[in-house]
C-alpha cells in the first residue's frame, strides 16, 4: 500500500505518493525542469537537488517558469 501526502504547489493542494522525488513531481506536472526555479519551504533549490528532495506532508513549493522573449 502506497503512502500519500498533500503538498502545496503555487498555493494549490496536490496529492502525491510519498515515494515521488521533486523531479518526479515536476515532470508529472509537465514542467520543463531545465527552465524552472523552485522555492521549497522558502529555500531556493538548485536543479541538481531535484532528484534528492522528497517532500513531506504540507510542504510548500513555488515553481516559477523562466520565459525568454525578444
MMTF fields as JSON, N, C-alpha, C and O atoms, coordinates in Angstrom:
{
  "mmtfVersion": "1.0.0",
  "mmtfProducer": "UNKNOWN",
  "numBonds": 279,
  "numAtoms": 280,
  "numGroups": 70,
  "numChains": 1,
  "numModels": 1,
  "chainsPerModel": [1],
  "groupsPerChain": [70],
  "chainIdList": ["A"],
  "bondAtomList": [4, 2, 8, 6, 12, 10, 16, 14, 20, 18, 24, 22, 28, 26, 32, 30, 36, 34, 40, 38, 44, 42, 48, 46, 52, 50, 56, 54, 60, 58, 64, 62, 68, 66, 72, 70, 76, 74, 80, 78, 84, 82, 88, 86, 92, 90, 96, 94, 100, 98, 104, 102, 108, 106, 112, 110, 116, 114, 120, 118, 124, 122, 128, 126, 132, 130, 136, 134, 140, 138, 144, 142, 148, 146, 152, 150, 156, 154, 160, 158, 164, 162, 168, 166, 172, 170, 176, 174, 180, 178, 184, 182, 188, 186, 192, 190, 196, 194, 200, 198, 204, 202, 208, 206, 212, 210, 216, 214, 220, 218, 224, 222, 228, 226, 232, 230, 236, 234, 240, 238, 244, 242, 248, 246, 252, 250, 256, 254, 260, 258, 264, 262, 268, 266, 272, 270, 276, 274],
  "bondOrderList": [1, 1, 1, 1, 1, 1, 1, 1, 1, 1, 1, 1, 1, 1, 1, 1, 1, 1, 1, 1, 1, 1, 1, 1, 1, 1, 1, 1, 1, 1, 1, 1, 1, 1, 1, 1, 1, 1, 1, 1, 1, 1, 1, 1, 1, 1, 1, 1, 1, 1, 1, 1, 1, 1, 1, 1, 1, 1, 1, 1, 1, 1, 1, 1, 1, 1, 1, 1, 1],
  "groupList": [{"groupName": "UNK", "atomNameList": ["N", "CA", "C", "O"], "elementList": ["N", "C", "C", "O"], "formalChargeList": [0, 0, 0, 0], "bondAtomList": [1, 0, 2, 1, 3, 2], "bondOrderList": [1, 1, 2], "singleLetterCode": "X", "chemCompType": "L-PEPTIDE LINKING"}],
  "groupTypeList": [0, 0, 0, 0, 0, 0, 0, 0, 0, 0, 0, 0, 0, 0, 0, 0, 0, 0, 0, 0, 0, 0, 0, 0, 0, 0, 0, 0, 0, 0, 0, 0, 0, 0, 0, 0, 0, 0, 0, 0, 0, 0, 0, 0, 0, 0, 0, 0, 0, 0, 0, 0, 0, 0, 0, 0, 0, 0, 0, 0, 0, 0, 0, 0, 0, 0, 0, 0, 0, 0],
  "groupIdList": [1, 2, 3, 4, 5, 6, 7, 8, 9, 10, 11, 12, 13, 14, 15, 16, 17, 18, 19, 20, 21, 22, 23, 24, 25, 26, 27, 28, 29, 30, 31, 32, 33, 34, 35, 36, 37, 38, 39, 40, 41, 42, 43, 44, 45, 46, 47, 48, 49, 50, 51, 52, 53, 54, 55, 56, 57, 58, 59, 60, 61, 62, 63, 64, 65, 66, 67, 68, 69, 70],
  "secStructList": [7, 7, 7, 3, 3, 3, 3, 3, 3, 6, 6, 3, 3, 3, 3, 3, 3, 6, 6, 7, 5, 2, 2, 2, 2, 2, 2, 2, 6, 6, 7, 7, 6, 6, 1, 3, 3, 3, 3, 3, 6, 6, 3, 3, 3, 7, 4, 4, 4, 4, 4, 4, 7, 5, 7, 7, 6, 6, 7, 3, 3, 3, 3, 3, 3, 7, 7, 7, 7, 7],
  "xCoordList": [0.842, 0.0, 0.882, 1.812, 0.577, 1.356, 0.945, -0.201, 1.905, 1.617, 1.458, 2.273, 0.42, 0.153, 0.298, 0.116, 0.629, 0.733, 0.2, 0.052, -0.083, -0.554, 0.503, 0.945, 0.896, 1.826, 1.119, 0.081, 1.684, 1.1, 2.064, 3.204, 1.593, 2.404, 1.751, 0.628, 2.467, 1.922, 0.575, -0.395, 0.551, -0.611, -1.799, -2.873, -1.631, -2.701, -2.352, -1.219, -3.305, -3.01, -2.788, -3.468, -1.844, -1.517, -1.248, -0.42, -1.947, -1.753, -0.821, -0.989, 0.173, 1.136, 1.607, 1.367, 2.276, 2.868, 4.095, 4.854, 4.286, 5.428, 6.76, 7.801, 6.742, 7.979, 8.441, 9.519, 7.64, 8.0, 9.01, 8.834, 10.071, 11.035, 10.456, 9.466, 11.076, 10.66, 10.727, 9.83, 11.768, 11.898, 10.723, 10.165, 10.339, 9.198, 7.92, 7.146, 7.71, 6.511, 6.511, 5.496, 7.639, 7.72, 7.474, 6.764, 8.048, 7.835, 6.387, 5.806, 5.809, 4.412, 3.496, 2.508, 3.829, 3.023, 3.42, 2.958, 4.268, 4.687, 5.49, 5.45, 6.223, 7.154, 8.424, 8.879, 8.99, 10.291, 11.346, 11.587, 11.976, 12.883, 14.153, 14.941, 14.353, 15.51, 15.278, 16.231, 14.002, 13.697, 12.765, 11.915, 12.936, 12.136, 13.042, 14.15, 12.533, 13.118, 12.156, 10.942, 12.684, 11.828, 12.233, 13.392, 11.227, 11.4, 10.713, 9.518, 11.472, 10.972, 11.018, 12.092, 9.838, 9.748, 10.643, 11.393, 10.536, 11.24, 12.735, 13.46, 13.211, 14.611, 14.665, 13.96, 15.513, 15.685, 16.544, 17.594, 16.082, 16.816, 17.549, 17.089, 18.671, 19.379, 18.705, 18.206, 18.692, 18.097, 18.844, 18.291, 20.079, 20.84, 20.264, 20.544, 19.468, 18.871, 17.517, 17.023, 16.916, 15.56, 15.411, 14.383, 16.42, 16.358, 16.393, 15.834, 17.041, 17.268, 16.3, 16.384, 15.382, 14.416, 13.127, 12.516, 12.737, 11.476, 10.628, 11.068, 9.427, 8.585, 7.918, 7.785, 7.507, 6.764, 5.372, 5.147, 4.463, 3.1, 3.097, 3.787, 2.319, 2.131, 3.336, 3.379, 4.314, 5.403, 4.86, 3.809, 5.612, 5.201, 6.263, 7.455, 5.797, 6.654, 6.111, 4.901, 7.004, 6.661, 7.495, 8.72, 6.829, 7.523, 7.343, 6.221, 8.457, 8.456, 9.098, 10.227, 8.377, 8.895, 9.558, 8.979, 10.763, 11.52, 11.14, 11.221, 10.724, 10.303, 11.179, 11.312, 11.771, 12.588, 11.741, 10.713, 12.175, 11.438, 12.334, 13.464, 11.801, 12.608, 11.835, 12.394],
  "yCoordList": [-1.189, 0.0, 1.246, 1.365, 2.16, 3.385, 4.398, 4.427, 5.22, 6.333, 7.591, 7.875, 8.33, 9.562, 10.749, 10.638, 11.881, 13.105, 14.26, 14.163, 15.349, 16.562, 17.639, 17.948, 18.202, 19.33, 20.485, 20.294, 21.66, 22.83, 23.341, 23.697, 23.372, 23.832, 25.102, 25.073, 26.208, 27.519, 27.745, 28.198, 27.414, 27.599, 26.691, 26.879, 25.719, 24.771, 23.415, 22.958, 22.751, 21.429, 20.402, 20.416, 19.528, 18.47, 17.206, 17.206, 16.126, 14.83, 13.984, 13.86, 13.398, 12.58, 11.433, 11.419, 10.48, 9.377, 9.888, 10.697, 9.432, 9.884, 9.449, 10.012, 8.463, 7.974, 8.832, 8.596, 9.824, 10.667, 11.729, 12.416, 11.854, 12.937, 14.229, 14.209, 15.326, 16.608, 16.552, 17.048, 15.961, 15.841, 15.057, 15.457, 13.947, 13.153, 13.991, 13.92, 14.781, 15.611, 16.678, 16.889, 17.345, 18.384, 17.8, 18.399, 16.649, 16.011, 15.555, 15.701, 15.006, 14.582, 15.757, 15.596, 16.935, 18.142, 18.875, 19.988, 18.254, 18.783, 20.068, 20.869, 20.281, 21.399, 21.008, 19.868, 21.952, 21.753, 22.057, 23.223, 21.026, 21.221, 21.974, 22.336, 22.209, 22.992, 24.492, 25.272, 24.903, 26.338, 26.728, 27.606, 26.062, 26.44, 26.78, 26.263, 27.663, 27.927, 27.353, 27.495, 26.707, 26.106, 26.621, 26.549, 27.145, 27.53, 26.447, 26.195, 25.819, 24.731, 25.176, 25.328, 25.383, 25.868, 27.085, 27.163, 28.029, 29.328, 29.252, 30.209, 28.135, 27.998, 27.707, 26.828, 28.455, 28.224, 26.981, 26.831, 26.093, 24.858, 24.927, 25.569, 24.271, 24.062, 22.904, 21.976, 22.96, 21.852, 20.539, 19.463, 20.618, 19.406, 18.687, 17.507, 19.387, 18.807, 18.14, 17.424, 18.358, 17.884, 16.374, 15.922, 15.597, 14.135, 13.688, 12.647, 14.465, 14.02, 14.61, 14.294, 15.465, 16.074, 15.254, 15.052, 14.79, 14.072, 14.889, 15.223, 15.2, 16.12, 15.44, 14.217, 16.269, 15.819, 16.454, 17.446, 15.871, 16.389, 17.881, 18.312, 18.649, 20.097, 20.948, 22.127, 20.388, 21.208, 22.171, 21.943, 23.259, 24.285, 24.458, 24.576, 24.47, 24.716, 25.911, 26.059, 26.742, 27.762, 27.433, 27.351, 27.246, 26.891, 28.044, 28.431, 28.581, 29.712, 29.274, 28.784, 29.451, 29.095, 30.32, 31.406, 30.127, 31.207, 31.226, 30.211, 32.402, 32.54, 33.609, 34.72, 33.246, 34.229, 34.908, 34.384, 36.043, 36.766, 37.821, 38.05, 38.436, 39.427, 40.629, 41.558],
  "zCoordList": [0.0, 0.0, 0.0, 0.798, -0.9, -1.026, 0.039, 0.486, 0.43, 1.322, 0.487, -0.391, 0.763, 0.036, 0.971, 2.183, 0.38, 1.157, 0.334, -0.885, 1.02, 0.362, 0.519, 1.626, -0.609, -0.616, -1.328, -1.961, -1.219, -1.862, -2.917, -2.618, -4.148, -5.268, -5.804, -6.307, -5.69, -6.062, -5.366, -5.974, -4.077, -3.194, -3.496, -2.923, -4.379, -4.685, -4.087, -4.24, -3.401, -2.851, -3.952, -4.978, -3.73, -4.685, -3.89, -2.979, -4.23, -3.581, -4.421, -5.634, -3.751, -4.471, -3.588, -2.381, -4.206, -3.465, -2.722, -3.256, -1.526, -0.728, -1.33, -0.992, -2.212, -2.829, -4.009, -4.555, -4.411, -5.557, -5.147, -4.14, -5.94, -5.717, -6.293, -7.025, -5.957, -6.524, -8.05, -8.732, -8.571, -10.033, -10.616, -11.638, -9.983, -10.456, -10.49, -11.445, -9.445, -9.362, -10.456, -11.12, -10.64, -11.67, -13.053, -13.861, -13.33, -14.635, -14.798, -15.873, -13.739, -13.769, -14.105, -14.821, -13.585, -13.826, -15.109, -15.361, -15.91, -17.22, -17.154, -18.089, -16.058, -16.005, -16.751, -16.658, -17.487, -18.118, -17.064, -16.75, -16.516, -15.386, -15.763, -14.89, -17.044, -17.479, -17.337, -17.333, -17.22, -17.202, -16.049, -16.198, -14.895, -13.73, -12.555, -12.421, -11.715, -10.41, -9.389, -9.533, -8.357, -7.343, -5.971, -5.563, -5.276, -3.873, -3.043, -3.201, -2.167, -1.33, 0.125, 0.707, 0.704, 2.089, 2.315, 3.288, 1.381, 1.446, 1.148, 1.418, 0.597, 0.188, -1.305, -1.802, -2.021, -3.456, -3.652, -3.027, -4.53, -4.794, -6.125, -7.069, -6.186, -7.441, -8.165, -7.531, -9.487, -10.247, -9.998, -10.222, -9.544, -9.217, -7.996, -7.783, -7.201, -5.998, -6.245, -5.375, -7.4, -7.648, -7.435, -6.931, -7.812, -7.655, -6.202, -5.855, -5.361, -3.979, -2.962, -1.776, -3.411, -2.494, -2.524, -3.573, -1.339, -1.168, -0.199, 0.901, -0.616, 0.14, 1.323, 1.377, 2.263, 3.436, 3.393, 2.7, 4.133, 4.171, 4.525, 5.449, 3.782, 3.968, 3.591, 3.942, 2.887, 2.364, 1.312, 0.714, 1.104, 0.143, -0.933, -0.648, -2.18, -3.334, -4.105, -4.275, -4.557, -5.544, -6.767, -6.69, -7.889, -9.133, -10.107, -10.437, -10.558, -11.478, -12.778, -12.789, -13.87, -15.184, -15.81, -15.849, -16.291, -16.936, -18.416, -19.107, -18.886, -20.282, -20.922, -20.409, -22.051, -22.782, -23.839, -24.269, -24.234, -25.269, -25.887, -25.457, -26.884, -27.555, -27.953, -28.535]
}
